Amino acid sequence: MFASVLLVAPLLLATTPVAPTRVELVFGGDVIPHGEVKKAAQEHARTAPAEKQGELPRSLNNEGWDHIFGPIADVLRTADVAVVNLETPVTDNPKAVTRQLLFNAPSAMVRALAAAGVKLVSTGNNHARDQHLPGMLETLRHLDATGIHHVGTGASLEAAWEPVVMEVRGVRLGFLSFTRLLNGFSNPKDPAEAHVAYVPYPEHVRNRGVTEDHVVERVRMASARCDVLIVLVHWGTEYMGQPNASEKKLGRALIDAGAGAVIGHHPHVLQPLESYTTADGRKGLIAYSLGNLVANQSRFYAYRPGRSDKQGDTRDSMLLRVSWVRREEGGAVELDEVSVLPVWIENNARTRKRKEARNIQPVLIDREVDAIVERVSLLDARPEPTDRKEKVEAKKERTVLEQRLATQKFRRERILKMLPEGYQVASPELRQRVESAASVAIQSAP
């Protein structure tokens, strides 16, 4: 009898089902350091006294950039990998030329992105060369120094197209990035110089880049190196709420070639999400544009009931939560849950009082709505003020709160129109995860 138990026990252990392996990614839109965004960071900078005589004060919040990303940092940190589009070079060159459409950001912004939980950025966009080739290379050095991975630009042509492959919970995630616009620039003739992964539109075909057929083949090769490949694409027409036919055709071709998701940027407004299934039944996702995540556009927008309110679209944003799952050991990795967190870019340019600090931040709309409702409830619970001045102030506060609540609800409704049927709104509550130091590993090129 005892021997038979020993024989049966290994069989029972062998048939115990393995729990599915799930990885979760969060994608955000364009991070653009407009002048007023930099000013907002500066006005919220906090420092500690210098530790030694002659040294400069030490920043306590990455020169104020921690404040900019603060309202969404906890969500980014709970993802296995959080990804944004870095729409700027990053240099500490004090003589860097910047203007309305020529960007540069300080290295403190990159450190703040890392502190907020961002693990990978796309650098392949139309502003990649704003500080010329030296600025491109310095950007990559700052990203490397913080441990943020990057795709889309590189020290050579091949480096610009090299995908990042990282292993997360035993799942190999790959990332590839390219842009279709380069603000009139072209890549250098020498492939050994710094390059942008560039697939020009037909009207810019004379600029040095590659063809759509070439990028489809790049995706095919990169997808063979990983379980899931995410392609980050800078494309489309600015301020258009819908993708055009060429974006739809290319996005679907990239999924057919092996991509698990295509995440788009550049239009500065949200465009619809699309669920796309390949001929062999594999499910993919196309997000044509995630809009801005941090920017200073539409700063004087005010919600007016009954109007189209298109002006506010450049402040609509979202964090896109996507998970992939391996249901059994050795099995394929499949697209699982897709959900969004509606985001609004807070900007006090219109309502700021004299001497009040400039403020620009992406905020989670559902949290804002809950906070406003709670504040209104507290006002209702207070005894009616008897002092005339207090009555005026209470009425004014309620008016401001009601206007803000109406704005947030209206913008939320517009954002959710981008979702296909069946997609859901993610809870802003944190998803608790047990992390280990070895949970993410970068794969070297074969």
N, C-alpha and C positions, 0 to 999 in steps of 0.2 A: 504493500500500500504506500509506504513512504517513498519508494523509488518512482512510483507512478506520478506522485505529486511533483517530484523534481523534473520529470519529463514534460509535464503539462505547463509548468510555470513559464518557461521560456517562450512557449507558444502564445500564452496570454499576453506577455510583454510585447512580443513582436506585432501583435494585432492592435495594440493601443494606438488610436489615431493621433497623428501629429497635429498640433494646433496650427492653423493657417499663419503664414508670415505676412504681415502687412507693413508697408512703408507709406508714410504720408509726407506729401510735399505741399508747400504754400508758395504761391506765385503772386508777386505784386507788379505794379506798372512802372512808369518812368519816374526816376529820381532826378530832378532837374534843379541845380543850384542857382536859380534866378537871384538877382541882387538882393531882393527883399527877403528871400529865404536865408541867405547868408546873414543879413542884418538881424533876422529873427533869432538865429543861432547866437550871434554875438551878444544880443541883448539879454539872453538867458544863460550866458556863460557864468560859471562859478569857479572860483579859484581858491587855493589854499596858500597860506604864506610860504615864501621860499624857505627851504630847510637850511640852506647855507647862505651866508652873506655873498652877495654878488649874483646869486642865481635868480632866475625869473620865477614868479609865482607858478604853482602847479595847478593845471586844470583838473577840476573834479568831475566834469561831465563832457569831456571831449570838446571843449570850447563851445559848449552850448548845443552841439548836434545831438546829444543824447535826448535833449528836450524835444527836438523835432520829431524823432522817431518813437518817442516814449509811449504814446497811446496804443501802438500796435506791436510793441516789442515782445510782450508776453505771448502773443499769438505766433509770431515768427519763431520764438524760441521753442515752442512746443512741437514744431514740425521736425521731421527727420532732416529735411533740407528745405531752407527758405531761399527763394530766388527773386531778384529784382533786376530791372534794366537800369544800368548805370549810364545815364544820358549825359556824360560829361567826362573830360579828362580830369585827372587828379594830380595837381602839381603844387609844390610849395614855392614856386618861382614868384618872387615879389613883383617881377616885371611882366608877368603874364598879362596879355591883352584880353580883356573881356568886354562884351557889350551885349545888346539885346539877344543876338543869335550866335554869340561866341562865348562858350562856357569854360569855366575852370572851377574846381572845388579844392579846398584844402584837405590835406591828409587826415585831419581830425574827423572829417565826414566819413571816411572809410573806416576809421577806428570805431566810430559810433554805429555804423552798419553792422560791423562784427559784433559789437556789444549787444545790439538789438536782436541778434540771432541769425543774420543773413550769412549763408554759407557759400553762395555762388552768385555771381553777377554776370550779366551779358554786357560785354563792352563793344559788340559789333553793332554800331548804330551810326546815324548820319553826323553825329558830333564827335566821333572818335578822333578825328584829326584836327579838332579846334585849336589845340596847342602843338600842332605839327608832330612829326615823327618822334622827336625827343620827349614830347609830352605823353605820347602813347606809351613809350617805354617806361617813363617815370610812373605812370598810372599803374602799370603791371607790377612794378617794384613795391608800391604802397600796398596793393592788394596782397601780394605775396607776404609782406611783412606782418599783415594782420591775420593771415591764414584763410582769407576769402579766395575761393577758386574763381576762375574767370575763363570765359570762352568768347571768341569773336574777333580778337586781335592777338597779335603775337610778334615776336622779334623777327619773324620771317614769314614767307607765304605759307609754308607747311605748318608752322606753329599757330598761325591764325586759324587754320582749319582743323587743328588737332582737337578732338573731343576730350572732355574730362569724363573719366569713368571712375565712379566711387562705389564701394561696396557698403551697403547699409542693411543690417540684419540679414546678411547672406544674399541680398538682392543687389545685382550690379546695375546701377543707374548711370546712364550716359547722357551727356549734354553737348549739344552742338549749337552754334550761333552764327548768323550772318545777317547782313543788311542789304537792302535793295537801293538805298540812297546814301550818298556821301557828300552832299552839299557842294557839288561841283568838283570835288577832289577826285584823284585817281590814285591807284596804288603805284609804288615805285616800279621802275623797270627791272631792277635787281631783285630777284626773289629772296635774296639773303637779307634784305632790309625789312624794317617793320612793315607789316601789312594788316589790312582789315579784311575779314572774310566778306567778300563783296560779290553780289549777284545783281548787276545793274539792270534796270528796266530797259526796254528796247530803245528808248530815246537817249539813254546814256551808254549805249553799248560800246562806244569808242573808249570809254574809261576802262582801265585795266581791272577786270574782274573775271568771273566764270559764268557759264551759261546755266540755265535752269536744269538742263539734262545733267550737267556736271554735279550740281548740288544734290540732285536726286540720287546719283550714284554715290556721292559722299555719304548720304544718309543710309543707303543700303549697306555700305561697308561698315559704318559706325555701329549700326544696329546689330551687326553680327558679333560685336565685341561686348554686348551687354544684354541684360534681360529686358530693360526698358530704356528707350532713347527719347529724350525730350529735345525738341528743336525750337530754339528761340529765334524769332524772325522779326526784323525791323522792316516794316512794309506799309503799304496803304496810303490813303489820301488823308491829309490832316483835316480834322474836325468833321469828317464824314461818319455818320452813325452806322453805316453798313459797309461791309467789304465789297470790293468790286469783283467781277467775274474772274480776273486773273489771280487774285488772292485765293479765291475758293478753289480754283483748279490746281494751283500749286500746293495749297495746304493739304488737299486730299491726296495728291500725288506723293507728298512726303509721308503721309500715313501709310499709303499703299507700299512705299519703299521700305517700311519697317519702323517708322517713328510711332511711339505710343501716344504722344501729344505734341501739338504745335501751339506755341504760346507767342502771340503777336504783340508788338508795340509800335508806336510812332504816331498814330492819329490824334493822340492827346484827349480822346474821348473814348468811352466804352463802345465796343461793338459786340454783337451776339456771340454766345458760345454755340458750338455745333458738335453734336454727337455723330461720329462717322464710323461706319462698319465696313471693313474691307471685304473683298469677294470671298475670302476664306473664313469669314465670320469673326475676325479679330476686331474688338472695339477700340476706337481711338477718340481723341478729343481735340478740337480746334477752338482756341480762344483767339479770335481775330485781333482784338485789341483790349488790353487791360487798362487803357487810359493812363492818366497821371496818378502817381502815388504821392509825390511831393513836388509842388510847383507853385508859382505865383500868378496863375492865370485866373481870369474872371474875379479879380479881388474885390470888385465893387458890386458883385451880384447880390440882389435881394429878391427873395421869393415874392411873387405877386399872383394871388389866386386868379385863375382864368386866363393867364398868359401861357405861351408855349414854354417859356423858361429855358430855351435852348442855351442861353448864355451860361447857365450854371453847369452845363455838361462837362466842361473841362475840370470841374471840381468833384464830379462823380468818380468814384473808384471802387475797387473791390479787392479783397484778398481771396484768391481762388485756392480752395483746399482740394487736393486730388490724392487719392490713395490707390495703390496697386497691391494685389494680393497673390501670394502663392499658396494654393489651397492644400497641396500635398508635397511632400519632400520630392524634389526632382521634377516637379511639375512646372508648367508654364506660368509666367507671371501675367496676371490679367488686370485690366482697368476695373477698379471697384467703385468707390464712392467719389462723386463730384459734388461739391457744395461751395457756397460763396458766403463771405462776410461783407455786406455792404459797407462802404467807406465813403466818408465825406471829408474833403480837405478844408479844415477850419482855417479861416483867414479873417483877421479883425481889421482889415484896412478901412472898411466902411464904418465900423462901430467904435473904433478905438478912441478912447478919450485922450486928452492932452497928457503927455508924459507917460502914458501907458505903454508897456513893452509891446513891440511888434510880435505877432504870433501867427505861425503857419504850422499846422500839424495835420496828419491824417488821423481821423478819429473813427471808431467803430460806431455806426449809426444806431445799432440796437442798444448798445451801452448808453449812448447819449439820450435816446428816447427814455430808457428806464430811469436815468438820472434826473431828467427833466420832470417826468411824472412824479417821482419821489419828492422833488423840490416843491412842486405845486401842491402835493398832498400836505406837506409841512406848512405851507402858507395857509391852507384851508383849516388846519388844526389850530392855528394861532388865534388868540382872542382878537376881536376887531379893534384896531388901534383907535384911540380917542384923540390923539394929537393930530392936527390937520397935516402937518408936514410928514408924519409917519404914514398917514393914509395915502398921501400922494406917492410916497416912495414905494409902498406896498403895491399900489395899483400899477406903477411903472414897472416894477419887477415882474408882476404877473403878465403884463403885456409883452415884455421881452421874452419871457419863458414860453408864452403861447405862440408867439411868432417863430421862435426857434423850433418848437415842437412841430408846428405846421411845415416848416422848411424841411426838417429831418424826415418826416413821414412822406412828404412829396418826393424828395430826392430818392428815398428808399424805393418807392414805387417805380420810379423811372429806371433805377438800376436793375431791379428784378425783371424788367421787361427783356433783358438780355439773356435770360435763362430759357433753355428749351424745356418743354413739358417733362416733368419727372425729376428735374434737378431741385435741390433743396437749399434752404438758407442754413448755414452752419451756426451752431450756438457759439457765442463769444466766450463761453466757459472754457477754461483750459483743459486740454486733454493730457492727463498725467501720464508720464512715460518714465520707465526706469532705464536710464542711459548708462552705458559703460564706456570707458575710454577707448575701447576697440570697436565701438558700434559703427564707426565710419572709417573706411580705409580707402585711400586713393590707389587706383590700379595704374601701374606703369604701362607705357606703350609696349605692344608686343614686339 
